[in-house]
Amino acid sequence: MKTYKGYYKPRHRDKYIGDPDCIIYRSSWERMFMVYCDNNPNVLEWCSEEVVIPYRSPLDGRLHRYFPDFLIKVRTAKGSTDTILVEVKPYAQTQPPTVRSRKTKKYINEVATYGINSKKWQSARQYCKDRGWKFQIITEKELGI
């Protein structure tokens, strides 16, 4: 599988919170969301991987750091603003793996990935709740892929 990584150059540099010369995307889906944020007039501000949220890993019980993909400030239809923490992930990684009789390496990896993601997202939801923000996971379905 080909990976799609690189630096994004925003057209509207003033909307980006942080260094607009150092915006890294780690997938074509992240890049697609960056283009959306950059070009959508209702996205007032945005940044990529600037927020750090501590979470406890279910695998080793230790504290780790989670860097959600995006933080955006949007103008709502009613004219107010919402701050949304956004994670871009394949839909399959947002669902618990189907239980299988054979515990292959692939299955064990899927279970571990889902367990870690669940803890990250649980911590992100609490982080957002404490700040009056929203948390949203964007998959290929929301991106129209």
C-alpha positions, -999 to +999 in steps of 0.1 A: +000+000+000+014+034-010+016+060+017+007+095+010+026+120+031+040+155+026+037+192+035+006+212+029+009+248+017-023+267+027-038+293+004-052+312+034-022+313+057-040+337+081-065+310+091-038+285+102-030+286+139+007+277+142+035+276+116+019+276+081+052+264+067+053+232+087+019+215+081+024+178+077-002+154+064+002+116+069-025+104+046-044+116+015-075+118+037-058+142+061-047+163+031-083+163+018-095+176+051-067+203+051-079+215+017-115+216+031-104+236+062-083+260+041-110+267+015-142+266+035-152+302+046-170+288+076-138+274+090-124+304+108-092+289+122-076+255+121-044+237+131-029+202+127-015+181+155-011+211+179-032+197+208-017+172+232-039+150+253-026+125+279-042+090+279-035+057+297-027+029+273-048-003+279-017-023+267+009-012+292-011+009+317+013+039+312+005+075+303+011+084+267+004+115+246-022+117+219-020+143+192-054+146+175-053+154+138-070+188+137-085+215+158-109+237+140-130+268+149-162+270+127-190+294+122-223+277+127-255+282+107-268+303+137-238+326+135-220+314+167-187+295+167-179+259+177-145+245+184-141+209+172-113+185+178-111+162+147-096+128+142-094+113+106-095+075+106-106+047+084-141+036+094-129+000+101-106+013+128-136+030+146-154-003+150-144-032+173-128-061+154-150-090+147-142-118+171-124-147+154-116-182+165-081-180+151-060-154+170-037-143+141-011-116+144-034-094+122-063-100+145-043-093+177-030-060+160-066-050+152-077-055+188-047-036+201-052-007+177-089-005+185-082-006+223-056+022+220-078+043+198-108+039+221-087+051+251-074+081+230-109+091+220-123+086+255-096+110+268-103+134+239-140+135+246-134+144+282-107+170+272-133+186+249-161+184+274-139+202+300-134+231+274-168+233+259-155+218+226-168+190+204-149+158+193-155+143+159-141+113+141-141+118+103-140+086+082-140+079+045-178+082+047-178+118+058-150+126+033-172+111+005-146+085-005 
